[in-house]
Amino acid sequence: MVTKTLPESQKMNAQNSQQDSGPKQMAELKDVCDAAFQGFCEYAKSKPETIALWCLGIGFVLGWKLRP
């Protein structure tokens, strides 16, 4: 059985690329979350009655289930 090993320079490049992708992924996740929150805020401004009813319903269910 023959196995190939990577030279040290390629190993270091692979490790560096994995370390660099973390902050990029966090930035992308933050952008997605910001866009989703902004979309939700716009929806809430256009249909406040719907959001109020959802909040009332969720509060009712949580209050019912979390009662001591």
PDB file of N, CA, C and O in Angstrom:
ATOM      1  N   MET A   1       0.841  -1.172   0.000  1.00  0.00           N
ATOM      2  CA  MET A   1       0.000   0.000   0.000  1.00  0.00           C
ATOM      3  C   MET A   1       0.889   1.238   0.000  1.00  0.00           C
ATOM      4  O   MET A   1       1.790   1.367   0.828  1.00  0.00           O
ATOM      5  N   VAL A   2       0.632   2.128  -0.917  1.00  0.00           N
ATOM      6  CA  VAL A   2       1.438   3.321  -1.069  1.00  0.00           C
ATOM      7  C   VAL A   2       0.628   4.522  -0.602  1.00  0.00           C
ATOM      8  O   VAL A   2      -0.506   4.724  -1.036  1.00  0.00           O
ATOM      9  N   THR A   3       1.210   5.306   0.275  1.00  0.00           N
ATOM     10  CA  THR A   3       0.544   6.524   0.736  1.00  0.00           C
ATOM     11  C   THR A   3       1.400   7.715   0.357  1.00  0.00           C
ATOM     12  O   THR A   3       2.629   7.662   0.401  1.00  0.00           O
ATOM     13  N   LYS A   4       0.733   8.779  -0.011  1.00  0.00           N
ATOM     14  CA  LYS A   4       1.441  10.007  -0.351  1.00  0.00           C
ATOM     15  C   LYS A   4       1.383  10.950   0.837  1.00  0.00           C
ATOM     16  O   LYS A   4       0.351  11.080   1.495  1.00  0.00           O
ATOM     17  N   THR A   5       2.480  11.589   1.098  1.00  0.00           N
ATOM     18  CA  THR A   5       2.499  12.605   2.136  1.00  0.00           C
ATOM     19  C   THR A   5       2.766  13.948   1.483  1.00  0.00           C
ATOM     20  O   THR A   5       3.481  14.047   0.485  1.00  0.00           O
ATOM     21  N   LEU A   6       2.189  14.954   2.055  1.00  0.00           N
ATOM     22  CA  LEU A   6       2.362  16.297   1.533  1.00  0.00           C
ATOM     23  C   LEU A   6       3.665  16.888   2.039  1.00  0.00           C
ATOM     24  O   LEU A   6       4.057  16.646   3.180  1.00  0.00           O
ATOM     25  N   PRO A   7       4.335  17.656   1.201  1.00  0.00           N
ATOM     26  CA  PRO A   7       5.514  18.373   1.694  1.00  0.00           C
ATOM     27  C   PRO A   7       5.107  19.362   2.783  1.00  0.00           C
ATOM     28  O   PRO A   7       3.946  19.761   2.867  1.00  0.00           O
ATOM     29  N   GLU A   8       6.066  19.752   3.612  1.00  0.00           N
ATOM     30  CA  GLU A   8       5.785  20.654   4.737  1.00  0.00           C
ATOM     31  C   GLU A   8       5.149  21.964   4.280  1.00  0.00           C
ATOM     32  O   GLU A   8       4.260  22.481   4.956  1.00  0.00           O
ATOM     33  N   SER A   9       5.585  22.506   3.153  1.00  0.00           N
ATOM     34  CA  SER A   9       5.045  23.785   2.695  1.00  0.00           C
ATOM     35  C   SER A   9       3.561  23.652   2.359  1.00  0.00           C
ATOM     36  O   SER A   9       2.789  24.569   2.639  1.00  0.00           O
ATOM     37  N   GLN A  10       3.147  22.541   1.771  1.00  0.00           N
ATOM     38  CA  GLN A  10       1.735  22.347   1.444  1.00  0.00           C
ATOM     39  C   GLN A  10       0.912  22.115   2.707  1.00  0.00           C
ATOM     40  O   GLN A  10      -0.237  22.549   2.787  1.00  0.00           O
ATOM     41  N   LYS A  11       1.490  21.436   3.690  1.00  0.00           N
ATOM     42  CA  LYS A  11       0.792  21.249   4.960  1.00  0.00           C
ATOM     43  C   LYS A  11       0.540  22.587   5.638  1.00  0.00           C
ATOM     44  O   LYS A  11      -0.551  22.831   6.154  1.00  0.00           O
ATOM     45  N   MET A  12       1.541  23.447   5.638  1.00  0.00           N
ATOM     46  CA  MET A  12       1.401  24.760   6.261  1.00  0.00           C
ATOM     47  C   MET A  12       0.371  25.595   5.518  1.00  0.00           C
ATOM     48  O   MET A  12      -0.421  26.294   6.151  1.00  0.00           O
ATOM     49  N   ASN A  13       0.360  25.540   4.186  1.00  0.00           N
ATOM     50  CA  ASN A  13      -0.621  26.290   3.408  1.00  0.00           C
ATOM     51  C   ASN A  13      -2.031  25.811   3.708  1.00  0.00           C
ATOM     52  O   ASN A  13      -2.949  26.623   3.814  1.00  0.00           O
ATOM     53  N   ALA A  14      -2.215  24.508   3.847  1.00  0.00           N
ATOM     54  CA  ALA A  14      -3.535  23.951   4.148  1.00  0.00           C
ATOM     55  C   ALA A  14      -3.992  24.403   5.529  1.00  0.00           C
ATOM     56  O   ALA A  14      -5.159  24.751   5.707  1.00  0.00           O
ATOM     57  N   GLN A  15      -3.097  24.403   6.505  1.00  0.00           N
ATOM     58  CA  GLN A  15      -3.455  24.839   7.847  1.00  0.00           C
ATOM     59  C   GLN A  15      -3.788  26.326   7.873  1.00  0.00           C
ATOM     60  O   GLN A  15      -4.744  26.736   8.531  1.00  0.00           O
ATOM     61  N   ASN A  16      -3.015  27.125   7.171  1.00  0.00           N
ATOM     62  CA  ASN A  16      -3.265  28.569   7.132  1.00  0.00           C
ATOM     63  C   ASN A  16      -4.596  28.878   6.467  1.00  0.00           C
ATOM     64  O   ASN A  16      -5.313  29.773   6.913  1.00  0.00           O
ATOM     65  N   SER A  17      -4.938  28.153   5.408  1.00  0.00           N
ATOM     66  CA  SER A  17      -6.205  28.422   4.729  1.00  0.00           C
ATOM     67  C   SER A  17      -7.382  28.039   5.618  1.00  0.00           C
ATOM     68  O   SER A  17      -8.425  28.691   5.568  1.00  0.00           O
ATOM     69  N   GLN A  18      -7.235  26.994   6.429  1.00  0.00           N
ATOM     70  CA  GLN A  18      -8.306  26.613   7.347  1.00  0.00           C
ATOM     71  C   GLN A  18      -8.465  27.655   8.446  1.00  0.00           C
ATOM     72  O   GLN A  18      -9.588  27.948   8.855  1.00  0.00           O
ATOM     73  N   GLN A  19      -7.375  28.215   8.927  1.00  0.00           N
ATOM     74  CA  GLN A  19      -7.443  29.219   9.978  1.00  0.00           C
ATOM     75  C   GLN A  19      -8.039  30.517   9.450  1.00  0.00           C
ATOM     76  O   GLN A  19      -8.764  31.198  10.175  1.00  0.00           O
ATOM     77  N   ASP A  20      -7.751  30.872   8.207  1.00  0.00           N
ATOM     78  CA  ASP A  20      -8.263  32.105   7.627  1.00  0.00           C
ATOM     79  C   ASP A  20      -9.750  32.015   7.315  1.00  0.00           C
ATOM     80  O   ASP A  20     -10.430  33.041   7.287  1.00  0.00           O
ATOM     81  N   SER A  21     -10.268  30.823   7.082  1.00  0.00           N
ATOM     82  CA  SER A  21     -11.671  30.693   6.703  1.00  0.00           C
ATOM     83  C   SER A  21     -12.600  30.944   7.886  1.00  0.00           C
ATOM     84  O   SER A  21     -13.763  31.282   7.665  1.00  0.00           O
ATOM     85  N   GLY A  22     -12.152  30.797   9.112  1.00  0.00           N
ATOM     86  CA  GLY A  22     -12.988  31.024  10.291  1.00  0.00           C
ATOM     87  C   GLY A  22     -13.539  32.429  10.365  1.00  0.00           C
ATOM     88  O   GLY A  22     -14.755  32.602  10.453  1.00  0.00           O
ATOM     89  N   PRO A  23     -12.675  33.456  10.331  1.00  0.00           N
ATOM     90  CA  PRO A  23     -13.195  34.830  10.380  1.00  0.00           C
ATOM     91  C   PRO A  23     -14.070  35.174   9.176  1.00  0.00           C
ATOM     92  O   PRO A  23     -15.029  35.935   9.310  1.00  0.00           O
ATOM     93  N   LYS A  24     -13.754  34.627   8.008  1.00  0.00           N
ATOM     94  CA  LYS A  24     -14.578  34.887   6.822  1.00  0.00           C
ATOM     95  C   LYS A  24     -15.969  34.306   7.013  1.00  0.00           C
ATOM     96  O   LYS A  24     -16.964  34.951   6.683  1.00  0.00           O
ATOM     97  N   GLN A  25     -16.044  33.090   7.543  1.00  0.00           N
ATOM     98  CA  GLN A  25     -17.340  32.454   7.766  1.00  0.00           C
ATOM     99  C   GLN A  25     -18.136  33.211   8.817  1.00  0.00           C
ATOM    100  O   GLN A  25     -19.354  33.339   8.692  1.00  0.00           O
ATOM    101  N   MET A  26     -17.469  33.715   9.851  1.00  0.00           N
ATOM    102  CA  MET A  26     -18.161  34.481  10.880  1.00  0.00           C
ATOM    103  C   MET A  26     -18.700  35.788  10.301  1.00  0.00           C
ATOM    104  O   MET A  26     -19.797  36.220  10.654  1.00  0.00           O
ATOM    105  N   ALA A  27     -17.938  36.410   9.423  1.00  0.00           N
ATOM    106  CA  ALA A  27     -18.393  37.654   8.798  1.00  0.00           C
ATOM    107  C   ALA A  27     -19.593  37.388   7.895  1.00  0.00           C
ATOM    108  O   ALA A  27     -20.545  38.169   7.871  1.00  0.00           O
ATOM    109  N   GLU A  28     -19.543  36.278   7.150  1.00  0.00           N
ATOM    110  CA  GLU A  28     -20.671  35.927   6.283  1.00  0.00           C
ATOM    111  C   GLU A  28     -21.908  35.618   7.117  1.00  0.00           C
ATOM    112  O   GLU A  28     -23.014  36.024   6.758  1.00  0.00           O
ATOM    113  N   LEU A  29     -21.736  34.909   8.219  1.00  0.00           N
ATOM    114  CA  LEU A  29     -22.858  34.586   9.100  1.00  0.00           C
ATOM    115  C   LEU A  29     -23.458  35.858   9.691  1.00  0.00           C
ATOM    116  O   LEU A  29     -24.679  35.982   9.794  1.00  0.00           O
ATOM    117  N   LYS A  30     -22.606  36.801  10.077  1.00  0.00           N
ATOM    118  CA  LYS A  30     -23.093  38.075  10.616  1.00  0.00           C
ATOM    119  C   LYS A  30     -23.884  38.825   9.554  1.00  0.00           C
ATOM    120  O   LYS A  30     -24.929  39.403   9.856  1.00  0.00           O
ATOM    121  N   ASP A  31     -23.402  38.824   8.321  1.00  0.00           N
ATOM    122  CA  ASP A  31     -24.117  39.504   7.240  1.00  0.00           C
ATOM    123  C   ASP A  31     -25.488  38.872   7.003  1.00  0.00           C
ATOM    124  O   ASP A  31     -26.473  39.582   6.800  1.00  0.00           O
ATOM    125  N   VAL A  32     -25.552  37.550   7.027  1.00  0.00           N
ATOM    126  CA  VAL A  32     -26.823  36.847   6.821  1.00  0.00           C
ATOM    127  C   VAL A  32     -27.786  37.157   7.963  1.00  0.00           C
ATOM    128  O   VAL A  32     -28.969  37.409   7.730  1.00  0.00           O
ATOM    129  N   CYS A  33     -27.287  37.138   9.184  1.00  0.00           N
ATOM    130  CA  CYS A  33     -28.143  37.434  10.345  1.00  0.00           C
ATOM    131  C   CYS A  33     -28.641  38.873  10.304  1.00  0.00           C
ATOM    132  O   CYS A  33     -29.806  39.137  10.602  1.00  0.00           O
ATOM    133  N   ASP A  34     -27.768  39.798   9.937  1.00  0.00           N
ATOM    134  CA  ASP A  34     -28.188  41.198   9.833  1.00  0.00           C
ATOM    135  C   ASP A  34     -29.258  41.373   8.769  1.00  0.00           C
ATOM    136  O   ASP A  34     -30.229  42.100   8.977  1.00  0.00           O
ATOM    137  N   ALA A  35     -29.087  40.709   7.626  1.00  0.00           N
ATOM    138  CA  ALA A  35     -30.074  40.813   6.549  1.00  0.00           C
ATOM    139  C   ALA A  35     -31.413  40.207   6.976  1.00  0.00           C
ATOM    140  O   ALA A  35     -32.469  40.762   6.675  1.00  0.00           O
ATOM    141  N   ALA A  36     -31.370  39.061   7.680  1.00  0.00           N
ATOM    142  CA  ALA A  36     -32.607  38.424   8.141  1.00  0.00           C
ATOM    143  C   ALA A  36     -33.316  39.313   9.163  1.00  0.00           C
ATOM    144  O   ALA A  36     -34.538  39.456   9.118  1.00  0.00           O
ATOM    145  N   PHE A  37     -32.557  39.909  10.079  1.00  0.00           N
ATOM    146  CA  PHE A  37     -33.160  40.790  11.084  1.00  0.00           C
ATOM    147  C   PHE A  37     -33.760  42.028  10.433  1.00  0.00           C
ATOM    148  O   PHE A  37     -34.844  42.471  10.812  1.00  0.00           O
ATOM    149  N   GLN A  38     -33.059  42.582   9.461  1.00  0.00           N
ATOM    150  CA  GLN A  38     -33.571  43.758   8.753  1.00  0.00           C
ATOM    151  C   GLN A  38     -34.860  43.412   7.996  1.00  0.00           C
ATOM    152  O   GLN A  38     -35.805  44.201   7.980  1.00  0.00           O
ATOM    153  N   GLY A  39     -34.892  42.231   7.372  1.00  0.00           N
ATOM    154  CA  GLY A  39     -36.101  41.793   6.686  1.00  0.00           C
ATOM    155  C   GLY A  39     -37.261  41.600   7.644  1.00  0.00           C
ATOM    156  O   GLY A  39     -38.400  41.953   7.336  1.00  0.00           O
ATOM    157  N   PHE A  40     -36.965  41.037   8.811  1.00  0.00           N
ATOM    158  CA  PHE A  40     -38.008  40.857   9.824  1.00  0.00           C
ATOM    159  C   PHE A  40     -38.542  42.201  10.300  1.00  0.00           C
ATOM    160  O   PHE A  40     -39.749  42.363  10.477  1.00  0.00           O
ATOM    161  N   CYS A  41     -37.657  43.159  10.505  1.00  0.00           N
ATOM    162  CA  CYS A  41     -38.092  44.495  10.951  1.00  0.00           C
ATOM    163  C   CYS A  41     -38.975  45.161   9.902  1.00  0.00           C
ATOM    164  O   CYS A  41     -39.971  45.799  10.242  1.00  0.00           O
ATOM    165  N   GLU A  42     -38.615  45.017   8.638  1.00  0.00           N
ATOM    166  CA  GLU A  42     -39.441  45.587   7.566  1.00  0.00           C
ATOM    167  C   GLU A  42     -40.811  44.917   7.518  1.00  0.00           C
ATOM    168  O   GLU A  42     -41.827  45.584   7.320  1.00  0.00           O
ATOM    169  N   TYR A  43     -40.838  43.595   7.698  1.00  0.00           N
ATOM    170  CA  TYR A  43     -42.113  42.873   7.713  1.00  0.00           C
ATOM    171  C   TYR A  43     -42.962  43.319   8.897  1.00  0.00           C
ATOM    172  O   TYR A  43     -44.173  43.495   8.768  1.00  0.00           O
ATOM    173  N   ALA A  44     -42.320  43.502  10.058  1.00  0.00           N
ATOM    174  CA  ALA A  44     -43.050  43.930  11.246  1.00  0.00           C
ATOM    175  C   ALA A  44     -43.628  45.327  11.073  1.00  0.00           C
ATOM    176  O   ALA A  44     -44.708  45.619  11.588  1.00  0.00           O
ATOM    177  N   LYS A  45     -42.922  46.189  10.355  1.00  0.00           N
ATOM    178  CA  LYS A  45     -43.445  47.541  10.114  1.00  0.00           C
ATOM    179  C   LYS A  45     -44.617  47.511   9.141  1.00  0.00           C
ATOM    180  O   LYS A  45     -45.548  48.309   9.252  1.00  0.00           O
ATOM    181  N   SER A  46     -44.565  46.585   8.186  1.00  0.00           N
ATOM    182  CA  SER A  46     -45.652  46.540   7.199  1.00  0.00           C
ATOM    183  C   SER A  46     -46.879  45.788   7.714  1.00  0.00           C
ATOM    184  O   SER A  46     -47.996  46.080   7.288  1.00  0.00           O
ATOM    185  N   LYS A  47     -46.695  44.830   8.619  1.00  0.00           N
ATOM    186  CA  LYS A  47     -47.814  44.043   9.153  1.00  0.00           C
ATOM    187  C   LYS A  47     -47.702  43.903  10.671  1.00  0.00           C
ATOM    188  O   LYS A  47     -47.412  42.815  11.170  1.00  0.00           O
ATOM    189  N   PRO A  48     -47.927  44.985  11.407  1.00  0.00           N
ATOM    190  CA  PRO A  48     -47.771  44.902  12.862  1.00  0.00           C
ATOM    191  C   PRO A  48     -48.818  44.022  13.542  1.00  0.00           C
ATOM    192  O   PRO A  48     -48.553  43.457  14.603  1.00  0.00           O
ATOM    193  N   GLU A  49     -50.011  43.898  12.940  1.00  0.00           N
ATOM    194  CA  GLU A  49     -51.053  43.074  13.567  1.00  0.00           C
ATOM    195  C   GLU A  49     -50.632  41.600  13.589  1.00  0.00           C
ATOM    196  O   GLU A  49     -50.853  40.896  14.574  1.00  0.00           O
ATOM    197  N   THR A  50     -50.036  41.156  12.512  1.00  0.00           N
ATOM    198  CA  THR A  50     -49.594  39.761  12.430  1.00  0.00           C
ATOM    199  C   THR A  50     -48.524  39.474  13.479  1.00  0.00           C
ATOM    200  O   THR A  50     -48.575  38.450  14.159  1.00  0.00           O
ATOM    201  N   ILE A  51     -47.560  40.375  13.609  1.00  0.00           N
ATOM    202  CA  ILE A  51     -46.492  40.189  14.589  1.00  0.00           C
ATOM    203  C   ILE A  51     -47.062  40.213  16.007  1.00  0.00           C
ATOM    204  O   ILE A  51     -46.641  39.426  16.856  1.00  0.00           O
ATOM    205  N   ALA A  52     -48.010  41.102  16.268  1.00  0.00           N
ATOM    206  CA  ALA A  52     -48.624  41.177  17.601  1.00  0.00           C
ATOM    207  C   ALA A  52     -49.349  39.879  17.938  1.00  0.00           C
ATOM    208  O   ALA A  52     -49.257  39.389  19.063  1.00  0.00           O
ATOM    209  N   LEU A  53     -50.069  39.322  16.968  1.00  0.00           N
ATOM    210  CA  LEU A  53     -50.773  38.064  17.224  1.00  0.00           C
ATOM    211  C   LEU A  53     -49.804  36.900  17.449  1.00  0.00           C
ATOM    212  O   LEU A  53     -50.043  36.048  18.304  1.00  0.00           O
ATOM    213  N   TRP A  54     -48.722  36.866  16.690  1.00  0.00           N
ATOM    214  CA  TRP A  54     -47.711  35.822  16.906  1.00  0.00           C
ATOM    215  C   TRP A  54     -47.104  35.943  18.300  1.00  0.00           C
ATOM    216  O   TRP A  54     -46.943  34.942  18.997  1.00  0.00           O
ATOM    217  N   CYS A  55     -46.768  37.157  18.705  1.00  0.00           N
ATOM    218  CA  CYS A  55     -46.196  37.368  20.042  1.00  0.00           C
ATOM    219  C   CYS A  55     -47.192  36.960  21.132  1.00  0.00           C
ATOM    220  O   CYS A  55     -46.808  36.341  22.123  1.00  0.00           O
ATOM    221  N   LEU A  56     -48.452  37.302  20.951  1.00  0.00           N
ATOM    222  CA  LEU A  56     -49.479  36.905  21.904  1.00  0.00           C
ATOM    223  C   LEU A  56     -49.595  35.384  21.978  1.00  0.00           C
ATOM    224  O   LEU A  56     -49.665  34.817  23.069  1.00  0.00           O
ATOM    225  N   GLY A  57     -49.616  34.734  20.836  1.00  0.00           N
ATOM    226  CA  GLY A  57     -49.723  33.273  20.804  1.00  0.00           C
ATOM    227  C   GLY A  57     -48.523  32.585  21.421  1.00  0.00           C
ATOM    228  O   GLY A  57     -48.674  31.630  22.183  1.00  0.00           O
ATOM    229  N   ILE A  58     -47.327  33.065  21.096  1.00  0.00           N
ATOM    230  CA  ILE A  58     -46.112  32.466  21.663  1.00  0.00           C
ATOM    231  C   ILE A  58     -46.072  32.696  23.167  1.00  0.00           C
ATOM    232  O   ILE A  58     -45.704  31.798  23.924  1.00  0.00           O
ATOM    233  N   GLY A  59     -46.450  33.896  23.605  1.00  0.00           N
ATOM    234  CA  GLY A  59     -46.487  34.183  25.035  1.00  0.00           C
ATOM    235  C   GLY A  59     -47.494  33.310  25.769  1.00  0.00           C
ATOM    236  O   GLY A  59     -47.235  32.857  26.884  1.00  0.00           O
ATOM    237  N   PHE A  60     -48.643  33.075  25.144  1.00  0.00           N
ATOM    238  CA  PHE A  60     -49.664  32.225  25.749  1.00  0.00           C
ATOM    239  C   PHE A  60     -49.149  30.797  25.908  1.00  0.00           C
ATOM    240  O   PHE A  60     -49.307  30.197  26.971  1.00  0.00           O
ATOM    241  N   VAL A  61     -48.538  30.253  24.865  1.00  0.00           N
ATOM    242  CA  VAL A  61     -48.017  28.874  24.917  1.00  0.00           C
ATOM    243  C   VAL A  61     -46.882  28.767  25.921  1.00  0.00           C
ATOM    244  O   VAL A  61     -46.849  27.818  26.705  1.00  0.00           O
ATOM    245  N   LEU A  62     -45.949  29.714  25.920  1.00  0.00           N
ATOM    246  CA  LEU A  62     -44.849  29.663  26.883  1.00  0.00           C
ATOM    247  C   LEU A  62     -45.351  29.799  28.311  1.00  0.00           C
ATOM    248  O   LEU A  62     -44.895  29.081  29.201  1.00  0.00           O
ATOM    249  N   GLY A  63     -46.287  30.717  28.538  1.00  0.00           N
ATOM    250  CA  GLY A  63     -46.834  30.888  29.882  1.00  0.00           C
ATOM    251  C   GLY A  63     -47.570  29.647  30.359  1.00  0.00           C
ATOM    252  O   GLY A  63     -47.530  29.308  31.542  1.00  0.00           O
ATOM    253  N   TRP A  64     -48.239  28.976  29.442  1.00  0.00           N
ATOM    254  CA  TRP A  64     -48.984  27.767  29.779  1.00  0.00           C
ATOM    255  C   TRP A  64     -48.033  26.611  30.086  1.00  0.00           C
ATOM    256  O   TRP A  64     -48.252  25.861  31.038  1.00  0.00           O
ATOM    257  N   LYS A  65     -46.981  26.465  29.284  1.00  0.00           N
ATOM    258  CA  LYS A  65     -46.052  25.350  29.461  1.00  0.00           C
ATOM    259  C   LYS A  65     -45.069  25.564  30.608  1.00  0.00           C
ATOM    260  O   LYS A  65     -44.627  24.595  31.225  1.00  0.00           O
ATOM    261  N   LEU A  66     -44.718  26.818  30.905  1.00  0.00           N
ATOM    262  CA  LEU A  66     -43.714  27.090  31.935  1.00  0.00           C
ATOM    263  C   LEU A  66     -44.324  27.390  33.301  1.00  0.00           C
ATOM    264  O   LEU A  66     -43.614  27.781  34.227  1.00  0.00           O
ATOM    265  N   ARG A  67     -45.614  27.212  33.424  1.00  0.00           N
ATOM    266  CA  ARG A  67     -46.269  27.478  34.703  1.00  0.00           C
ATOM    267  C   ARG A  67     -45.745  26.493  35.750  1.00  0.00           C
ATOM    268  O   ARG A  67     -45.668  25.292  35.488  1.00  0.00           O
ATOM    269  N   PRO A  68     -45.381  27.002  36.946  1.00  0.00           N
ATOM    270  CA  PRO A  68     -44.840  26.092  37.973  1.00  0.00           C
ATOM    271  C   PRO A  68     -45.861  25.136  38.542  1.00  0.00           C
ATOM    272  O   PRO A  68     -45.533  24.325  39.408  1.00  0.00           O
TER     273      PRO A  68
END
